[in-house]
Amino acid sequence: MDMIVGRDMGPVVSGLPYIHDIMEFGPRGDDTRFGPYMKFVGQVRSRGYDLFVNLQPSVKNVYLMLASGASQRVIYVKDMRIH
């Protein structure tokens, strides 16, 4: 399993035995500019994933999930209703 995490969060998950590769991507700064973002999208797509699990569904992450080419996609939706 590969994992995309925010910048500087790689060390948090690096010791997990089931993580094969960690890709860091920042939610702000240079990573969000069009060119670097599209390059990152291309890197994700080139890996040929069959499953994409999106635990943080922002507009950019949903686009990344769709652009990944994964045939199966899971998205976490937070329930914002008051109970």
C-alpha positions as CSV (number, residue, x, y, z in Angstrom):
1,M,0.0,0.0,0.0
2,D,1.2,3.5,-0.8
3,M,0.2,6.6,1.1
4,I,-0.1,10.2,0.2
5,V,0.5,12.5,3.3
6,G,0.9,16.2,3.9
7,R,4.4,17.7,3.8
8,D,6.5,16.7,6.9
9,M,4.1,13.9,7.8
10,G,6.1,11.1,6.2
11,P,8.0,10.2,9.4
12,V,4.7,9.7,11.2
13,V,3.8,6.7,9.0
14,S,7.2,5.6,7.8
15,G,7.5,2.8,10.4
16,L,4.3,1.1,9.5
17,P,5.0,-2.3,8.0
18,Y,2.2,-2.3,5.4
19,I,3.2,1.0,3.9
20,H,5.3,0.4,0.7
21,D,5.8,4.0,-0.4
22,I,5.1,7.4,1.0
23,M,4.4,10.4,-1.2
24,E,4.3,13.8,0.4
25,F,2.2,16.6,-1.0
26,G,1.5,19.9,0.7
27,P,-2.0,21.4,0.9
28,R,-0.5,24.9,0.6
29,G,2.4,26.6,-1.1
30,D,4.2,25.5,-4.3
31,D,2.4,22.1,-4.4
32,T,-0.9,23.8,-5.0
33,R,0.2,25.7,-8.1
34,F,-1.2,24.3,-11.3
35,G,2.1,22.9,-12.8
36,P,3.4,21.1,-9.7
37,Y,-0.1,19.8,-8.9
38,M,-0.6,18.3,-12.4
39,K,2.9,16.8,-12.2
40,F,1.9,15.1,-9.0
41,V,-1.4,13.9,-10.5
42,G,0.6,12.4,-13.4
43,Q,2.9,10.6,-10.9
44,V,-0.1,9.1,-9.1
45,R,-1.8,8.1,-12.4
46,S,1.4,6.4,-13.7
47,R,1.5,4.0,-10.8
48,G,-1.7,2.2,-12.0
49,Y,-3.5,1.9,-8.7
50,D,-6.6,-0.3,-8.6
51,L,-7.9,1.2,-5.4
52,F,-7.9,4.8,-4.1
53,V,-9.1,5.5,-0.6
54,N,-9.7,9.2,0.1
55,L,-9.9,10.0,3.8
56,Q,-9.8,13.8,3.3
57,P,-12.2,14.7,0.5
58,S,-11.3,18.2,-0.6
59,V,-11.9,19.3,-4.2
60,K,-8.3,18.7,-5.1
61,N,-8.2,15.3,-3.5
62,V,-11.4,14.2,-5.2
63,Y,-9.9,15.3,-8.5
64,L,-6.7,13.4,-7.7
65,M,-8.8,10.3,-6.8
66,L,-10.7,10.5,-10.1
67,A,-7.6,11.3,-12.2
68,S,-5.7,8.4,-10.6
69,G,-7.4,5.9,-12.9
70,A,-8.2,3.6,-10.0
71,S,-11.1,1.3,-10.9
72,Q,-12.3,1.2,-7.3
73,R,-12.6,4.3,-5.2
74,V,-13.6,4.8,-1.5
75,I,-14.3,8.2,-0.1
76,Y,-14.8,9.2,3.5
77,V,-17.7,11.5,4.1
78,K,-18.0,13.2,7.5
79,D,-21.5,13.4,8.9
80,M,-22.0,17.0,9.8
81,R,-25.5,16.6,11.1
82,I,-26.2,17.4,14.8
83,H,-27.5,14.3,16.6
